[in-house]
Amino acid sequence: MKYVGKTVQKFAVLAAVSGAALCLANPVFAQAAVNDAATVNAIERAMTPGDGQKRLGSMVGTFNVKIRTWVSPTSVPVESTAVSVGTWVLDGRYVQNMLAGEVGGAPFSGIGYMAYDNVAKMYQAAWMDTGSTGMTWYWGGFDGANKSATMKATVFNPVTSKPTPVELRLSIAENGNHLTEIWGQGMGTQMFKMMELQYVKTK
């Protein structure tokens, strides 16, 4: 096979990063595995961007963002603004979102990544911002029309220190504008919309 040597290198890198290839504990077994055509093809599919990644293309660009936040289901939302820049990173495998603005009169910035896991066949989002010191990891998927997605995560409540569910609900328009909603329990037990970000594409 002409590209076995190249694929062996890719396999080694993939295994080292993900920690999923436990068979590398036995070098003889690892060498045999990467020479198997089915294994080679599976690894190639796992690491090659495709349709799942292309569905994220509308999130690439520069956006003006209108932010609304709620502290309780009945509170009046606090309105703020930001600018977001979405770019492809790591050769079209992930979309990086850099956001900077203000919330409640205070500076607010965040960094997010969206991805499609070819193996798990699920979308992922990782988010971190100046409103916390923890990273949030969401998992979920788009609907059949690829226009909306619901992704779920668990975070630790800053007051009780107990795990609590949160949801990221994403809706994408034809022109690339999109709406992100963050739902959670806040200080209660019922899910409500805690944050809404309306992205309007400027270029």
Backbone as a chain_set.jsonl record, in Angstrom:
{"seq": "MKYVGKTVQKFAVLAAVSGAALCLANPVFAQAAVNDAATVNAIERAMTPGDGQKRLGSMVGTFNVKIRTWVSPTSVPVESTAVSVGTWVLDGRYVQNMLAGEVGGAPFSGIGYMAYDNVAKMYQAAWMDTGSTGMTWYWGGFDGANKSATMKATVFNPVTSKPTPVELRLSIAENGNHLTEIWGQGMGTQMFKMMELQYVKTK", "coords": {"N": [[0.853, -1.184, 0.0], [0.678, 2.175, -0.96], [0.577, 4.42, 0.715], [1.025, 3.646, 3.314], [3.165, 4.189, 5.067], [2.877, 6.984, 5.506], [0.36, 7.015, 6.659], [0.827, 5.576, 8.975], [2.308, 7.428, 10.431], [0.323, 9.423, 10.795], [-1.506, 7.976, 12.295], [-0.051, 7.527, 14.624], [0.203, 10.124, 15.661], [-2.499, 10.813, 15.987], [-3.288, 8.926, 17.893], [-1.662, 9.591, 20.04], [-2.577, 12.126, 20.747], [-5.342, 11.829, 21.276], [-5.476, 9.67, 23.022], [-6.921, 7.398, 22.693], [-6.143, 5.103, 21.398], [-5.387, 2.432, 22.733], [-3.999, 0.239, 22.042], [-1.442, 0.904, 21.406], [0.18, 0.406, 23.461], [1.343, -1.96, 22.989], [3.749, -2.25, 20.793], [4.152, -4.036, 18.639], [1.594, -4.986, 18.035], [0.423, -2.547, 17.341], [1.806, -1.888, 14.989], [0.94, -3.931, 13.321], [-1.76, -3.327, 13.223], [-1.984, -0.871, 11.815], [-1.308, -1.668, 9.316], [-3.406, -2.98, 8.393], [-6.004, -2.824, 6.094], [-8.661, -2.028, 6.668], [-8.36, -0.759, 9.114], [-6.672, 1.335, 8.442], [-8.355, 2.792, 6.684], [-10.413, 3.496, 8.439], [-9.109, 5.207, 10.209], [-8.377, 7.25, 8.47], [-10.928, 8.234, 7.775], [-11.715, 9.188, 10.225], [-10.112, 11.412, 10.651], [-10.428, 13.175, 8.544], [-11.796, 16.132, 7.241], [-15.235, 16.73, 6.343], [-18.633, 16.605, 5.159], [-19.898, 17.044, 7.603], [-18.322, 18.96, 8.864], [-18.532, 21.039, 7.014], [-21.08, 22.015, 7.407], [-20.791, 23.873, 9.357], [-19.862, 26.124, 8.211], [-21.284, 28.536, 7.878], [-20.875, 29.911, 10.186], [-18.538, 31.164, 10.015], [-16.842, 34.201, 9.69], [-17.3, 37.789, 10.187], [-19.151, 39.252, 12.781], [-21.704, 41.355, 14.126], [-22.907, 41.397, 17.395], [-25.765, 41.089, 19.344], [-26.49, 40.985, 22.687], [-28.426, 39.48, 25.188], [-29.19, 39.025, 28.573], [-30.491, 37.075, 31.28], [-31.25, 36.885, 34.735], [-33.095, 35.497, 36.066], [-36.138, 33.633, 35.425], [-38.176, 35.548, 35.254], [-37.035, 38.032, 35.178], [-36.051, 41.277, 33.898], [-34.39, 41.487, 30.814], [-30.87, 42.114, 30.503], [-29.291, 44.167, 28.246], [-26.685, 44.067, 25.832], [-23.737, 44.54, 23.755], [-21.516, 43.112, 21.276], [-18.658, 42.052, 19.333], [-17.954, 39.496, 17.039], [-15.674, 37.138, 15.698], [-15.406, 34.573, 13.463], [-13.455, 31.834, 12.475], [-11.961, 29.323, 10.372], [-9.946, 26.748, 11.732], [-7.032, 24.642, 12.099], [-6.853, 23.392, 9.554], [-9.516, 23.384, 8.473], [-10.995, 21.862, 10.256], [-12.146, 22.718, 12.626], [-14.204, 25.387, 13.899], [-13.284, 28.447, 15.072], [-14.327, 30.796, 17.454], [-14.065, 34.066, 18.31], [-14.973, 36.357, 20.649], [-15.758, 39.641, 21.694], [-16.796, 42.189, 23.879], [-19.232, 43.742, 25.888], [-20.998, 43.135, 28.933], [-23.608, 44.053, 30.9], [-22.375, 46.498, 31.318], [-19.758, 45.881, 31.899], [-16.538, 44.774, 30.727], [-16.489, 41.988, 28.502], [-15.423, 38.917, 27.273], [-14.882, 36.086, 25.136], [-13.952, 32.752, 24.096], [-14.603, 30.313, 21.723], [-15.122, 27.001, 20.35], [-16.292, 25.097, 17.645], [-17.194, 21.887, 16.445], [-17.343, 18.884, 14.443], [-17.509, 15.594, 15.282], [-16.243, 13.021, 13.583], [-16.208, 10.322, 14.255], [-17.83, 9.867, 16.578], [-20.042, 10.936, 15.476], [-21.352, 13.3, 16.175], [-21.979, 16.717, 17.067], [-19.81, 19.087, 18.634], [-19.136, 21.579, 21.1], [-16.967, 23.848, 22.577], [-16.498, 26.146, 25.176], [-15.248, 29.105, 26.665], [-14.966, 31.87, 28.885], [-14.723, 35.279, 30.183], [-16.445, 35.315, 32.26], [-16.225, 33.191, 33.925], [-14.152, 30.511, 35.28], [-14.024, 28.075, 34.242], [-14.224, 25.584, 31.642], [-16.788, 24.943, 29.29], [-18.307, 22.121, 27.885], [-20.135, 21.097, 25.22], [-22.407, 18.741, 23.753], [-24.129, 17.437, 20.939], [-26.558, 17.667, 18.243], [-27.53, 18.611, 14.848], [-30.749, 19.372, 13.413], [-32.778, 17.669, 10.916], [-32.82, 19.421, 8.738], [-30.565, 20.848, 9.065], [-30.566, 23.4, 10.179], [-30.921, 24.089, 12.784], [-29.75, 23.379, 16.098], [-29.395, 21.452, 19.084], [-27.501, 21.347, 21.914], [-26.003, 19.78, 24.69], [-24.756, 20.184, 28.058], [-22.929, 19.93, 31.172], [-22.45, 21.914, 33.993], [-20.8, 23.336, 36.87], [-22.595, 24.717, 39.467], [-22.013, 28.002, 40.552], [-22.691, 28.849, 43.102], [-23.739, 26.699, 44.648], [-21.937, 24.729, 44.039], [-22.621, 22.377, 42.867], [-23.228, 19.974, 40.229], [-24.97, 21.044, 37.304], [-27.432, 21.1, 34.695], [-26.99, 22.504, 31.397], [-27.974, 24.021, 28.301], [-27.187, 24.567, 24.884], [-28.686, 26.221, 22.364], [-28.981, 26.493, 18.999], [-29.688, 28.39, 16.132], [-29.673, 28.762, 12.634], [-29.641, 31.05, 9.973], [-30.304, 31.485, 6.413], [-28.632, 33.453, 5.359], [-26.378, 33.412, 6.897], [-26.543, 34.68, 9.342], [-27.012, 34.015, 12.812], [-28.519, 32.6, 15.758], [-27.839, 32.166, 19.103], [-28.748, 30.511, 22.005], [-28.514, 30.211, 25.484], [-29.52, 27.977, 27.838], [-30.434, 27.294, 31.182], [-30.542, 26.4, 34.7], [-30.028, 28.314, 36.581], [-30.409, 29.743, 39.742], [-32.486, 28.176, 40.433], [-34.63, 25.337, 39.808], [-35.813, 24.868, 37.415], [-35.477, 24.891, 33.87], [-34.525, 27.762, 32.051], [-34.228, 30.515, 29.689], [-31.117, 31.882, 29.782], [-29.232, 33.395, 28.48], [-28.966, 35.144, 25.399], [-27.686, 35.385, 22.178], [-27.521, 37.264, 19.377], [-26.349, 36.972, 16.243], [-25.254, 38.972, 13.657], [-24.209, 39.005, 10.442], [-21.475, 40.782, 9.115], [-19.397, 40.667, 7.362]], "CA": [[0.0, 0.0, 0.0], [1.609, 3.259, -1.184], [0.618, 5.449, 1.735], [1.047, 3.045, 4.653], [4.104, 4.912, 5.918], [2.268, 8.258, 5.87], [-0.767, 6.751, 7.555], [1.398, 5.177, 10.26], [2.634, 8.656, 11.142], [-0.932, 10.047, 11.198], [-2.085, 7.157, 13.349], [0.71, 7.753, 15.852], [-0.164, 11.441, 16.168], [-3.892, 10.744, 16.441], [-3.358, 8.137, 19.118], [-1.007, 10.321, 21.121], [-3.405, 13.256, 21.149], [-6.648, 11.413, 21.801], [-5.355, 8.666, 24.071], [-7.922, 6.366, 22.465], [-5.565, 3.884, 20.832], [-4.684, 1.73, 23.809], [-3.17, -0.817, 21.492], [-0.067, 1.36, 21.26], [0.977, -0.151, 24.552], [2.048, -3.078, 22.393], [4.202, -1.755, 19.492], [3.986, -5.036, 17.595], [0.184, -4.961, 17.674], [0.154, -1.278, 16.673], [2.324, -1.963, 13.637], [0.06, -4.809, 12.557], [-3.053, -2.684, 13.062], [-1.969, 0.163, 10.792], [-1.117, -2.298, 8.031], [-4.679, -3.558, 8.024], [-6.686, -1.85, 5.249], [-9.845, -1.508, 7.34], [-7.902, 0.167, 10.145], [-6.173, 2.517, 7.745], [-9.503, 3.54, 6.191], [-11.135, 4.057, 9.582], [-8.322, 6.338, 10.71], [-8.498, 8.321, 7.485], [-12.261, 8.818, 7.906], [-11.799, 9.885, 11.507], [-9.335, 12.65, 10.678], [-10.61, 13.953, 7.327], [-12.993, 16.984, 7.236], [-16.229, 16.383, 5.327], [-19.903, 17.32, 5.2], [-20.2, 17.457, 8.972], [-17.613, 20.205, 9.115], [-19.028, 22.069, 6.095], [-22.307, 22.602, 7.947], [-20.418, 24.948, 10.272], [-19.282, 27.222, 7.438], [-22.02, 29.793, 8.034], [-20.422, 30.569, 11.405], [-17.26, 31.809, 9.701], [-17.02, 35.582, 9.257], [-17.335, 38.807, 11.234], [-20.547, 39.457, 13.178], [-22.132, 42.187, 15.244], [-23.672, 40.528, 18.288], [-26.62, 41.68, 20.369], [-26.546, 40.033, 23.801], [-29.398, 39.696, 26.253], [-28.995, 38.073, 29.667], [-31.517, 37.024, 32.318], [-30.791, 36.26, 35.973], [-34.188, 34.63, 36.506], [-37.139, 33.53, 34.352], [-39.073, 36.701, 35.213], [-36.283, 39.279, 35.223], [-35.906, 42.057, 32.669], [-33.065, 41.171, 30.279], [-29.826, 43.126, 30.373], [-28.876, 44.172, 26.847], [-25.306, 44.451, 25.604], [-23.274, 44.3, 22.39], [-20.175, 42.556, 21.12], [-18.236, 41.711, 17.975], [-17.453, 38.122, 16.998], [-14.977, 36.736, 14.481], [-15.313, 33.119, 13.342], [-12.48, 31.412, 11.472], [-11.576, 27.922, 10.341], [-8.613, 26.456, 12.255], [-6.554, 23.275, 11.941], [-7.159, 22.895, 8.213], [-10.934, 23.173, 8.232], [-11.58, 20.872, 11.161], [-12.843, 23.379, 13.724], [-14.485, 26.81, 13.776], [-12.929, 29.208, 16.271], [-15.129, 32.0, 17.631], [-13.493, 35.033, 19.25], [-16.01, 37.346, 20.942], [-15.353, 40.695, 22.628], [-17.82, 43.215, 24.027], [-19.511, 44.052, 27.288], [-22.249, 42.644, 29.502], [-23.927, 44.811, 32.108], [-21.43, 47.602, 31.475], [-18.409, 45.392, 32.187], [-15.946, 44.078, 29.58], [-16.761, 40.553, 28.438], [-14.846, 38.281, 26.084], [-14.935, 34.63, 25.185], [-13.379, 31.965, 23.003], [-15.341, 29.073, 21.542], [-14.786, 26.134, 19.226], [-17.345, 24.174, 17.204], [-16.604, 20.795, 15.685], [-18.116, 17.676, 14.212], [-16.705, 14.405, 15.528], [-16.568, 12.026, 12.564], [-16.358, 8.986, 14.846], [-19.028, 9.873, 17.426], [-21.14, 11.459, 14.651], [-22.031, 14.311, 16.962], [-21.336, 18.026, 17.115], [-19.261, 19.48, 19.915], [-18.779, 22.982, 21.276], [-16.222, 24.164, 23.795], [-16.612, 27.586, 25.398], [-14.641, 29.676, 27.872], [-15.098, 33.324, 28.843], [-14.282, 36.001, 31.37], [-17.458, 35.194, 33.297], [-15.99, 31.991, 34.724], [-12.803, 29.959, 35.137], [-14.191, 26.709, 33.77], [-14.608, 25.379, 30.251], [-18.038, 24.211, 29.104], [-18.257, 21.227, 26.731], [-21.475, 20.727, 24.776], [-22.546, 17.67, 22.757], [-25.474, 17.358, 20.387], [-26.631, 17.528, 16.803], [-28.442, 19.438, 14.084], [-31.958, 18.714, 12.944], [-32.654, 17.139, 9.562], [-32.604, 20.495, 7.769], [-29.276, 21.464, 9.4], [-30.781, 24.803, 10.471], [-30.922, 24.309, 14.228], [-29.084, 22.327, 16.866], [-29.466, 21.492, 20.533], [-26.311, 20.71, 22.476], [-26.147, 19.762, 26.144], [-23.536, 20.127, 28.861], [-23.096, 20.022, 32.623], [-21.512, 22.841, 34.627], [-20.942, 23.391, 38.315], [-23.241, 25.937, 39.935], [-21.019, 28.748, 41.332], [-23.149, 29.062, 44.487], [-23.879, 25.423, 45.351], [-20.834, 23.851, 43.611], [-23.186, 21.115, 42.39], [-23.408, 19.937, 38.769], [-26.282, 21.461, 36.834], [-27.476, 21.014, 33.242], [-27.17, 23.673, 30.549], [-28.183, 23.693, 26.896], [-26.893, 25.546, 23.848], [-29.644, 26.059, 21.277], [-28.444, 27.26, 17.884], [-30.505, 28.491, 14.924], [-28.876, 29.379, 11.58], [-30.404, 31.556, 8.838], [-29.686, 31.269, 5.109], [-27.609, 34.467, 5.093], [-25.256, 33.268, 7.817], [-26.895, 35.154, 10.673], [-27.449, 32.912, 13.664], [-28.968, 32.905, 17.113], [-27.42, 31.21, 20.116], [-29.397, 30.661, 23.298], [-28.008, 29.387, 26.584], [-30.568, 27.661, 28.801], [-29.949, 26.65, 32.396], [-31.434, 26.46, 35.864], [-29.711, 29.435, 37.455], [-30.489, 29.399, 41.163], [-33.678, 27.366, 40.661], [-34.619, 23.944, 39.344], [-36.431, 24.81, 36.096], [-34.679, 25.45, 32.796], [-35.002, 28.987, 31.422], [-33.216, 31.13, 28.836], [-30.257, 32.733, 30.576], [-28.496, 34.299, 27.599], [-29.292, 35.084, 23.981], [-26.725, 36.115, 21.37], [-27.97, 37.391, 17.997], [-25.189, 37.262, 15.398], [-25.582, 39.538, 12.351], [-22.977, 38.962, 9.666], [-21.087, 42.026, 8.455], [-18.53, 40.299, 6.226]], "C": [[0.886, 1.23, 0.0], [1.712, 4.223, -0.007], [0.616, 4.886, 3.152], [1.966, 3.822, 5.576], [3.529, 6.221, 6.404], [1.146, 8.062, 6.868], [-0.284, 6.3, 8.93], [1.718, 6.414, 11.083], [1.368, 9.338, 11.646], [-1.56, 9.294, 12.37], [-1.386, 7.415, 14.672], [0.34, 9.079, 16.485], [-1.568, 11.419, 16.74], [-3.997, 10.023, 17.772], [-2.766, 8.887, 20.288], [-1.889, 11.44, 21.636], [-4.677, 12.801, 21.836], [-6.555, 10.437, 22.959], [-6.298, 7.507, 23.88], [-7.317, 5.06, 22.006], [-4.723, 3.162, 21.88], [-3.767, 0.642, 23.276], [-1.731, -0.375, 21.31], [0.809, 0.909, 22.43], [1.777, -1.343, 24.072], [2.483, -2.665, 20.985], [4.013, -2.757, 18.364], [2.554, -5.046, 17.096], [-0.162, -3.689, 16.907], [0.621, -1.327, 15.233], [1.431, -2.837, 12.757], [-1.26, -4.117, 12.259], [-3.046, -1.693, 11.913], [-1.696, -0.408, 9.423], [-2.382, -3.005, 7.556], [-5.486, -2.499, 7.28], [-7.894, -1.23, 5.947], [-9.46, -0.48, 8.405], [-7.421, 1.47, 9.523], [-7.342, 3.386, 7.289], [-10.28, 4.203, 7.325], [-10.415, 5.279, 10.131], [-8.432, 7.523, 9.77], [-9.858, 9.007, 7.599], [-12.374, 9.646, 9.175], [-11.148, 11.258, 11.453], [-9.584, 13.57, 9.479], [-11.88, 14.795, 7.392], [-13.932, 16.618, 6.095], [-17.491, 17.205, 5.482], [-20.253, 17.817, 6.598], [-19.54, 18.768, 9.33], [-18.163, 21.335, 8.247], [-20.286, 22.741, 6.627], [-22.018, 23.764, 8.901], [-19.927, 26.187, 9.539], [-19.983, 28.552, 7.61], [-21.606, 30.555, 9.29], [-19.073, 31.254, 11.222], [-17.523, 33.202, 9.156], [-16.953, 36.528, 10.444], [-18.792, 39.172, 11.506], [-20.665, 40.545, 14.24], [-23.077, 41.34, 16.09], [-24.473, 41.359, 19.299], [-26.827, 40.636, 21.451], [-27.643, 40.452, 24.778], [-29.195, 38.62, 27.311], [-30.111, 38.224, 30.702], [-30.93, 36.351, 33.569], [-31.862, 35.352, 36.564], [-35.221, 34.585, 35.39], [-38.012, 34.769, 34.194], [-38.347, 38.044, 35.185], [-36.286, 39.986, 33.872], [-34.506, 41.798, 32.113], [-32.138, 42.38, 30.252], [-29.293, 43.043, 28.95], [-27.471, 44.733, 26.694], [-24.943, 44.172, 24.151], [-21.856, 43.75, 22.398], [-19.88, 42.395, 19.633], [-17.626, 40.319, 18.029], [-16.786, 37.858, 15.649], [-14.833, 35.214, 14.487], [-14.371, 32.74, 12.214], [-12.288, 29.894, 11.528], [-10.18, 27.781, 10.926], [-8.31, 24.976, 12.057], [-7.084, 22.653, 10.648], [-8.626, 22.498, 8.038], [-11.597, 22.144, 9.119], [-12.434, 21.501, 12.254], [-13.109, 24.834, 13.362], [-14.167, 27.463, 15.116], [-13.728, 30.505, 16.302], [-14.497, 32.87, 18.706], [-14.507, 36.154, 19.431], [-15.481, 38.362, 21.944], [-16.43, 41.76, 22.671], [-17.992, 43.565, 25.486], [-20.861, 43.484, 27.672], [-22.492, 43.392, 30.807], [-22.95, 45.932, 32.383], [-20.006, 47.187, 31.767], [-17.851, 44.674, 30.96], [-16.2, 42.577, 29.657], [-16.143, 40.009, 27.161], [-14.871, 36.772, 26.268], [-14.289, 34.007, 23.961], [-14.159, 30.658, 22.928], [-14.853, 28.297, 20.344], [-15.975, 25.234, 18.931], [-16.706, 23.116, 16.321], [-17.64, 19.714, 15.429], [-17.169, 16.501, 14.374], [-17.116, 13.328, 14.536], [-16.835, 10.645, 13.144], [-17.634, 8.908, 15.675], [-20.264, 10.301, 16.649], [-22.017, 12.423, 15.445], [-21.258, 15.622, 16.864], [-20.885, 18.315, 18.538], [-19.032, 20.983, 19.93], [-18.052, 23.121, 22.603], [-16.234, 25.678, 23.965], [-15.939, 27.978, 26.695], [-14.746, 31.195, 27.764], [-14.679, 33.945, 30.157], [-15.314, 35.975, 32.485], [-17.28, 33.97, 34.175], [-14.521, 31.587, 34.592], [-12.855, 28.518, 34.657], [-14.569, 26.667, 32.31], [-15.9, 24.57, 30.202], [-17.951, 23.41, 27.817], [-19.672, 20.753, 26.41], [-21.391, 19.605, 23.739], [-23.972, 17.674, 22.229], [-25.456, 17.246, 18.883], [-27.624, 18.472, 16.177], [-29.692, 18.642, 13.735], [-31.772, 18.279, 11.491], [-32.372, 18.188, 8.512], [-31.29, 21.235, 7.998], [-29.399, 22.959, 9.698], [-30.8, 25.104, 11.963], [-30.292, 23.112, 14.936], [-29.348, 22.539, 18.351], [-28.293, 20.702, 21.076], [-26.359, 20.854, 23.991], [-24.795, 19.631, 26.846], [-23.917, 20.131, 30.338], [-22.039, 20.963, 33.168], [-21.748, 22.798, 36.134], [-21.502, 24.75, 38.724], [-22.262, 26.713, 40.825], [-21.407, 28.966, 42.789], [-23.17, 27.754, 45.262], [-22.719, 24.456, 45.084], [-21.323, 22.487, 43.12], [-23.342, 21.143, 40.871], [-24.838, 20.276, 38.38], [-26.301, 21.456, 35.311], [-27.588, 22.38, 32.574], [-27.341, 23.196, 29.107], [-27.78, 24.87, 26.021], [-27.847, 25.257, 22.698], [-29.255, 27.026, 20.163], [-29.391, 27.22, 16.703], [-29.726, 29.278, 13.884], [-29.771, 29.79, 10.422], [-29.619, 31.347, 7.546], [-28.527, 32.225, 4.85], [-26.414, 34.399, 6.038], [-25.504, 33.846, 9.187], [-27.303, 33.957, 11.529], [-27.745, 33.397, 15.08], [-28.53, 31.784, 18.048], [-28.135, 31.521, 21.427], [-28.746, 29.719, 24.302], [-29.121, 29.222, 27.607], [-29.954, 26.951, 30.001], [-30.942, 26.819, 33.525], [-31.169, 27.664, 36.758], [-29.691, 29.001, 38.905], [-31.7, 28.537, 41.488], [-33.511, 25.948, 40.166], [-35.226, 23.79, 37.956], [-35.517, 25.471, 35.061], [-35.328, 26.734, 32.271], [-33.868, 29.586, 30.584], [-32.417, 32.137, 29.641], [-29.501, 33.746, 29.728], [-28.917, 34.065, 26.163], [-28.281, 35.949, 23.224], [-27.198, 36.096, 19.921], [-26.793, 37.859, 17.139], [-25.667, 37.77, 14.038], [-24.277, 39.684, 11.565], [-22.707, 40.288, 8.981], [-20.114, 41.805, 7.314], [-18.025, 38.886, 6.405]], "O": [[1.764, 1.348, 0.855], [2.778, 4.781, 0.254], [0.24, 5.586, 4.093], [1.617, 4.092, 6.725], [3.664, 6.554, 7.582], [0.993, 8.841, 7.809], [-0.916, 6.608, 9.941], [1.44, 6.46, 12.281], [1.324, 9.787, 12.791], [-2.077, 9.899, 13.309], [-2.031, 7.513, 15.716], [0.179, 9.166, 17.703], [-1.814, 11.934, 17.831], [-4.713, 10.463, 18.672], [-3.293, 8.835, 21.399], [-1.944, 11.679, 22.843], [-5.046, 13.343, 22.878], [-7.458, 10.379, 23.794], [-6.477, 6.702, 24.795], [-7.918, 4.004, 22.202], [-3.498, 3.278, 21.899], [-2.867, 0.179, 23.976], [-0.866, -1.219, 21.077], [2.034, 1.024, 22.381], [2.784, -1.701, 24.682], [1.672, -2.722, 20.062], [3.737, -2.357, 17.233], [2.309, -5.105, 15.891], [-0.934, -3.725, 15.948], [-0.085, -0.859, 14.339], [1.195, -2.52, 11.591], [-1.824, -4.289, 11.179], [-3.984, -1.661, 11.116], [-1.839, 0.31, 8.433], [-2.422, -3.557, 6.457], [-5.641, -1.385, 7.78], [-8.123, -0.026, 5.827], [-10.136, 0.534, 8.579], [-7.721, 2.56, 10.011], [-7.317, 4.6, 7.49], [-10.748, 5.333, 7.188], [-11.051, 6.275, 10.478], [-8.563, 8.665, 10.211], [-9.935, 10.234, 7.528], [-13.045, 10.677, 9.199], [-11.59, 12.177, 12.142], [-8.997, 14.65, 9.413], [-12.96, 14.234, 7.582], [-13.485, 16.24, 5.011], [-17.436, 18.365, 5.889], [-20.838, 18.889, 6.754], [-20.13, 19.598, 10.021], [-18.25, 22.474, 8.705], [-20.536, 23.91, 6.333], [-22.914, 24.548, 9.211], [-19.608, 27.195, 10.171], [-19.346, 29.6, 7.5], [-21.953, 31.727, 9.441], [-18.534, 31.848, 12.157], [-18.344, 33.368, 8.253], [-16.599, 36.134, 11.555], [-19.573, 39.376, 10.576], [-19.831, 40.642, 15.14], [-23.943, 40.646, 15.558], [-23.928, 42.209, 20.003], [-27.286, 39.529, 21.171], [-27.763, 41.622, 25.141], [-29.046, 37.442, 26.986], [-30.603, 39.321, 30.965], [-30.201, 35.365, 33.464], [-31.584, 34.542, 37.448], [-35.183, 35.424, 34.49], [-38.536, 35.016, 33.108], [-38.995, 39.091, 35.169], [-36.499, 39.361, 32.833], [-33.529, 41.877, 32.858], [-32.564, 43.51, 30.012], [-28.889, 41.972, 28.498], [-27.106, 45.726, 27.323], [-25.752, 43.627, 23.4], [-21.108, 43.894, 23.365], [-20.756, 42.583, 18.788], [-16.873, 39.998, 18.949], [-17.268, 38.293, 14.604], [-14.223, 34.638, 15.389], [-14.481, 33.273, 11.109], [-12.433, 29.27, 12.579], [-9.313, 28.609, 10.648], [-9.216, 24.163, 11.872], [-7.668, 21.569, 10.638], [-8.937, 21.423, 7.525], [-12.651, 21.609, 8.772], [-13.359, 20.861, 12.755], [-12.345, 25.447, 12.616], [-14.708, 27.083, 16.154], [-13.8, 31.225, 15.306], [-14.401, 32.469, 19.866], [-14.862, 36.83, 18.465], [-14.835, 37.996, 22.926], [-16.926, 42.19, 21.63], [-17.018, 43.673, 26.232], [-21.758, 43.368, 26.838], [-21.658, 43.358, 31.713], [-22.713, 46.288, 33.538], [-19.126, 48.04, 31.876], [-18.603, 44.031, 30.228], [-16.135, 41.975, 30.729], [-16.323, 40.582, 26.086], [-14.881, 36.256, 27.386], [-14.107, 34.656, 22.931], [-14.354, 29.98, 23.937], [-14.246, 28.856, 19.431], [-16.59, 24.678, 19.842], [-15.794, 23.404, 15.545], [-18.668, 19.638, 16.101], [-16.149, 16.416, 13.689], [-18.214, 12.779, 14.634], [-17.611, 9.877, 12.577], [-18.433, 7.988, 15.499], [-21.391, 10.071, 17.086], [-23.246, 12.367, 15.393], [-20.053, 15.636, 16.615], [-21.488, 17.857, 19.509], [-18.765, 21.588, 18.892], [-18.477, 22.574, 23.621], [-16.005, 26.412, 23.003], [-16.044, 27.275, 27.7], [-14.628, 31.748, 26.671], [-14.328, 33.253, 31.113], [-15.087, 36.552, 33.548], [-18.087, 33.728, 35.073], [-13.748, 32.234, 33.886], [-11.842, 27.819, 34.666], [-15.168, 27.609, 31.792], [-16.085, 23.631, 30.976], [-17.569, 23.943, 26.776], [-20.32, 20.095, 27.224], [-20.442, 19.527, 22.958], [-24.918, 17.891, 22.987], [-24.473, 16.791, 18.298], [-28.457, 19.065, 16.862], [-29.695, 17.411, 13.758], [-30.712, 18.504, 10.908], [-31.749, 17.888, 7.494], [-30.934, 22.134, 7.236], [-28.444, 23.708, 9.493], [-30.703, 26.266, 12.359], [-30.306, 21.99, 14.431], [-29.505, 23.67, 18.811], [-28.111, 19.531, 20.742], [-26.71, 21.911, 24.514], [-23.841, 19.061, 26.317], [-25.081, 20.312, 30.695], [-20.859, 20.828, 32.842], [-22.765, 22.288, 36.604], [-20.954, 25.795, 38.372], [-21.725, 26.138, 41.771], [-20.544, 29.239, 43.623], [-22.686, 27.688, 46.392], [-22.539, 23.482, 45.815], [-20.532, 21.555, 42.974], [-23.561, 22.205, 40.287], [-25.793, 19.854, 39.033], [-25.288, 21.774, 34.688], [-28.203, 23.298, 33.117], [-26.904, 22.103, 28.747], [-28.005, 26.026, 26.376], [-27.82, 24.169, 22.122], [-29.209, 28.239, 20.372], [-29.851, 26.148, 16.307], [-29.175, 30.336, 14.19], [-30.569, 28.989, 9.937], [-28.421, 31.067, 7.576], [-27.55, 31.856, 4.197], [-25.53, 35.253, 5.976], [-24.759, 33.547, 10.121], [-27.876, 32.994, 11.019], [-27.283, 34.451, 15.518], [-28.814, 30.61, 17.811], [-28.123, 32.659, 21.897], [-28.465, 28.562, 23.989], [-29.607, 30.201, 28.174], [-29.066, 26.112, 29.852], [-32.049, 27.32, 33.327], [-31.997, 28.001, 37.603], [-29.042, 28.018, 39.262], [-31.936, 28.197, 42.648], [-32.401, 25.419, 40.11], [-35.168, 22.707, 37.374], [-34.869, 26.479, 35.343], [-36.541, 26.783, 32.071], [-32.704, 29.22, 30.743], [-32.963, 33.127, 30.128], [-29.168, 34.832, 30.202], [-29.19, 32.935, 25.757], [-28.048, 37.102, 23.586], [-27.269, 35.033, 19.304], [-26.305, 38.98, 17.284], [-26.405, 37.072, 13.342], [-23.363, 40.397, 11.98], [-23.593, 40.857, 8.343], [-20.005, 42.632, 6.409], [-17.282, 38.384, 5.562]]}, "num_chains": 1, "name": "protein.A"}
